Amino acid sequence: MKITRLTTFIVPPRWCFLKIETDEGITGWGEPVLEGRAHTVAAAVDELADYLIGKDPRHIEDHWTVLYRGGFYRGGGVHMSALAGIDQALWDIKGKALGVPVSELLGGNVRSHIKVYSWIGGDRPSETAAAAQAAVARGFTAVKMNGTEEVQYVDSYDKVERCLQNVAAVREAVGPNVGIGVDFHGRVHRPMAKVLVKELEPYKLMFIEEPVLSEHEEALKEIARISSTPVALGERLYSRWDFKRVLQGGYADIIQPDPSHAGGITETRKIASMAEAYDVALALHCPLGPIALAANLQLDAVCYNAFIQEQSLGIHYNQANDLMDYVSNPGVFAYQDGMVAIPTGPGLGIEVNEDYVRERAQEGHRWRNPVWRHRDGSFAEW
């Protein structure tokens, strides 16, 4: 079997899909995207394609190694996201060629379902209590919300109070047994993060995500000591070498690599195994499309330390299109009792509606992160 063509599709709301074709008529799909840099990642896929044309798609580990190491410069969000989508598509091809799901090729399932959580609210946390109640009414047993708006290095206590009020309202709305994740989104700096994690203790959160940016290892170490709430991070780490320092330092209780950013199925599986050796839980990051979610679920099936899965159904970014729009078998993502079943079809287990993908690619997108500023005019982390 030989690879004949790689084609990328920039599709709304903010995604990039990849189709890899072979001379035997078997095709694979991946989702190589870095939110806000979709066209850049697509260009990187095009560059990496030069090596892949004419190669046997089933030699996944070797292709991954060459595409990572063979360019001399390596790593980072763009490179690893391009490699991730290619890797997902290669696994999809291999599973389809053998007539089995990817999880079967990775050693077989340790679970048949996994818990999922629903995003509530938008970039700025407000009216989240009603959204949390609605999510629970739909069967979700866990939700995640943004914790703060803009926060300066040292800010006034009203910012803290506003965060506490929002979280308190959600906790009151859903009761004591629904998991609540609070995402600081890297918006908070060390001085205020220390205050917030302490003040949020009474609400018995499922986790606090990115209390500070992941590069601030010394701050993460201090926060881990002062808070009993699990600390989650990792969506902006892209390889096992990025995660190595975090795991060795004991800074995180939950890691959140994104299989569309962190080198795909091949690399994320290795990251998950490293975390398991440190008794750290896995909650894969996936506010993306259906191909990415399918890849995530194949990993959840085989990673013992996976405990919950992010998914984007109804998320505030999905305005032009939503998660199910691009698949012909949307029932594969049937949510029930706060869980979703692992797809059992060949490859990634989904059927991409290529005609609709091509139609929406005619519109495409140029989604960009918001640019926030503090009252003094200085840049604020979004």
N, C-alpha and C positions, 0 to 999 in steps of 0.2 A: 504494500500500500504506500502511495506517495502523496504528499501534500501538493495541491495544485494552485490554490488561491487563498488569500486572506482578505476579507472585506469587512470594513468597519462601518457602522451606522450610528450617527449622532441622532438620538431620538428624545422627544420630550418625555418627562419634564426636565431631566438633567443627566441623562444616561448615555452611555456608549455601548453598543453591542458589537460583537465580533463573530463572524462566520468563517470557519475554516473548512475548505472543501478538499476532497481527495479523489484520486483517479478511480476509486471503487464505488463512488457515489455516496459514501458515508460522510456526513457533515457533522461538525461539532460547533457548539455555541459557547461563548464566554462573555464576560462583562468587564472589559478593561476601562476603568474610569476613575478619575480623581475629580471630585466635585469642584466645578469651577475651572477645571483644566482639561475638559473632555477632548477638545481638539488637539491639544498638546500630546495627550496620551495616544490618541489615534495616530498621530504622526510618528510616535515612537514605535507603535505596532508595525507601521509600514516599514520602518527601518529594520526592525527585527525580522520582518518577513523575508528579507533577502537570504538569510541563512536557512530558513525553514522550507522554502520551495524545493520540491524534489526529495525531501527527507521522509522517512517512515514516521508517521505521527505517533506510533506506539512506543517509541523510545523516549518516554517523557522525562525521566530523570536526567538522561544525557542532554536532551534539549534544554532543560531548565539550567543545568550547569553551564552549558556553553553560552546561553543567552544572558546569564547573570555575570559570569566571570570573563567571557570572551571579548567584551568591549572595553576592557581596561578600567574605565570609570564605571562604578556600579553603585546600586542602592538608590535610595530616595524615592519620593512619592511617584514621580512620573515613570521612571524606569520600572519600578516594582509593580505598578498598576498595569502597565503594558504587558509585562511578563505574567501577571496574574490572570488576565483575560485569556492570553494564549494558553496558559497551563490548564485553565478550566475547560477550554474547548478541546484540548488534546485528551483530557480524561473523558470528556463526553464522547469523543470518537471511539476511544478504546472500549468504553462500556457498551456502546452501540454495536461495535464490531463483534463483541463476545456475547451480547444479549443479556447483560447483567448491569445492575446499578453500580455506580462508582464505589459505593460503600462496600460492595462485595469484593472489589479489587483491592480495597484497603484493609482487608482482613475480616470483614463481616461486621454486622451491627452489634453494638452493646445495648441499644435501645431501639424501640419502634416509634416513639413519639418524643417530642421535647417541648417544654414549656416556652411560651412566647410572651413578650410584653408589648403593650401598645403605647405609642407616643401620645401625650396629651398636651394641649396648648401649642404655642408656636415658639418663635425665637425669643420673644419676650413673655415671660410667664404671667398669664392672667386668665381669669375665668377657667382655671384648670380643674376646680372641684367638680363642676358640671360635666366636663369632658371625662374626668376620672369615673364618675358614676355611670356615664354612658358606656365607657369601655368595659366596666365590670358587668353591666347589663348585657353586653355582647358576649360575655363568657370569659373575658380576660381576668387573670388572677394576679397580674402585675402590670404596673404602668411606669413610665418614665417621663420626667418633666425637666425643663430648664429651670435652674435654681435662682439665677440672678439676671439682671440686666448689666449695664456697664458698671464696673467697679474699679475705682482707682487703687493704687498701691495701698494707700491708707484712706479710708472713706468714712463718711458719717454713718452713725448707727441706724439711720432710717433705712439704709440699703439692707442691712442685716434684718431689721424688723420686717421689711417687705418680703424678704425671702422666707422668714419664719411664718408669716401670716399665710403665704401661698401654700407652703407645705402643710401647715396645720389644717388649712381648709380641705386639702386633699385627704389627709389622714382621717379627718372627721367624716368626710363624705363616703369613704370606702371601708372604714372600720379597721380593726387591728390586724387582720389576717391577709390583707392584700399587700403585695410587695410594692414598694415605692423606690424607684431610683431617681436620684437628684443629680442632674448633670450641670457641673460648673462650667463646662465647655472651655476650660482653660482661660476663662475670663477673669479669674480671681488670682491675685498675687499673694505671696506667702503671708504678709502681715494680716490680711483680711481672711484668708483661708483658715488660719488658725482659730480665728474668732468664730467663723461660720460652722466649721465641723464640730466645735464644742457645743454651740448653741442648738445644733440640729439633733443632738443625741437623744432627746426625749421622744422623738418621732419614730424611732426604731426603723430606720430606713433599710432597704434591701442593699443599697450601696450608694456611695458618693462617687461620681465619675469625674475624672480629670479635675481634682480639686485645685491643682496648678498644672501648668504645662509640663509634659513628661520629661523635658530636658532639665527641669529643676529637681534633680535627684535628692539633693540635700534637704530641700523643703519637703519632698514626699516622705523622706525618712522621718522627719520631725512630726509630720501630720499623722503618719502611721502609729507613732508612739502615743499621741494624745487622744486618739479617737478609737472607740470600739466599733464604729461603723465600718464595714468593709470598704476598702478603696479600690476602685476600678479604673483602668486606663489602658491605652494601647492603640487607639484608632489612628494615631499619628506616628506609630512605629511600624517599620516596614520589613523587618527581617529578624531572623533568630539572633543576629549579632546586636540589633537594637534592643531586643528583649533580654538578652543575657545580663546586662547591667542591672536592669530592674529586678529580675528574678534573684540574682546574686545578692542584691542589696536588701531584699525583703520589703520593697516599697509598696507592693501591690498584693491584694488578696484575690483580685479577679483581673484577668487580662482580657483585652478586647481587640485582638488583631482582626483586620478586615480582609477576607480572602479575595477581594477585588483590589486591594492595595498592597497586601503583604505577600506578594509572590504566588498567589493562587492556592490551590489545594495542596500541592507538593510542599510548599514552604510553611503554610499555616499548620499542617499536620505536625511538622517538626517543632514548631513553636509551642503547640499544645502539649506535646510530649515533654518538652523541657519544663513547662509549667507544672505538669503533673508530678514531676520529680521533686518540685519545691512545694507540693501540696497547695497549689494555687488553682483556683477555679477558672473556667473558660466561659466567656459570654461573647460570642462572635459579633462583631460590629457589622450591621447591614441595613442602613437606611436607603437602600438602592432598589434595583429592579428585580424581575423574576428569575433571571439567569443567576444573578449573584445569590439570591435567596436559595435557589436549588443547590448551588455549590456549597453554601453554608450548611444546609441540612445534610448533605452527604458527609460532611465533616462531623457534624453533631452526632451522626449515627455511630461513628467509630471512636470518638474521643471520650474517654471515660469521665474526664473532669468537666465536660460541658454540662451546664445546668439550666441555661435559659438562652433564648435566641431573639435578637432584635429583628424586626421586620417593618416594612414601610407602608403597610396597608392604611390608607387614609392619612398619612403623615402630611404636615402642613406644606411641604414642598411639592406634593403630587397634585398639582392643579390642572395641568393640561392633560395628563394621563396618570393612571394609577397602576398598581402592581399587577393586576390580573389582565390588563388590556392586551398585552403582547403574547399571551399564551393561548393555545387552542384547547388546552385541558386545565382550565383554572381550578377545577375540583381537586387537583393534586395538592393545593394549598388549603384544604378544608380545615378551618379552625374549629376546635370543639373542646369545651371545658378548659379553656386557657392553654391548649396544646395544639400542635400541628404534627401530623404523621410524616415520617421520613418517606420521600418519594421512592417507589419501588420499581419504576420503569427503567429501561436501559439507559446507560449514561447518567446524565444529571437528572433524568426522570421527568423532564418537561418537554412539551411540544411547542416550539416557537412558531408563532404565526408570521411567517416571513413576508407574506404579502402586506400585512398591516405594518410590519417593521419598515418595509421599503416605502410605504405610503407616508408614514410619519417622519421618516428620515428626509423627505422632501421639505418639511418644515424645519426640522432640526431644533437646535436651541443654542443660546449663548448665556446660559445660567452663570451668574457670578455671586460670590459671597457678598452679603451686605458689608458696607464700610461704616463702622460706627466711630463716633468721636465723643470724648468727654465734654463737659460743659466748658472747659478751658480751651477747647479746640484740638487737644492732642488725641492721637489715635487710641481707640479702645478695642480690645480684643472682642471679636464676635464669637 
